[in-house]
Amino acid sequence: TAKLAYEASDKSMPFDAFKKQYLANAVADVIAKQPIDISIPYDATAKLAYEASDKSMPFDAFKKQYLANAVADVIAKQPIDISIPYDATAKLAYEATDKSMPFDVFKKQYLA
């Protein structure tokens, strides 16, 4: 990278001197940069919702209710198994009989 930078420069100094200065400047740039905290607080969503609310209750109470509602929303969106067993019609028909034979025998006759 120093060589590319040198080629793009005015070449007012020899390459070795340019490279030494270029690398020193690169190191100084890295050292000068401070880390930036990009963490998100755990309760950031609750804080945002609270700020958008009418603030009719203290934040701690609002947060508790907000998180309870959020959990309820997630639970409500869980998939529900609506599959029907293959032999469901046979089971329904068997329940309406006098059950004088085992279900497995009934099912074979029913599905035949």
Secondary structure, 3 states (H helix, E strand, C coil): CHHHHHHHCCCCCCHHHHHHHHHHHHHHHHHHCCCCCCCCCCCHHHHHHHHHCCCCCCHHHHHHHHHHHHHHHHHHCCCCCCCCCCCHHHHHHHHCCCCCCCHHHHHHHHHC
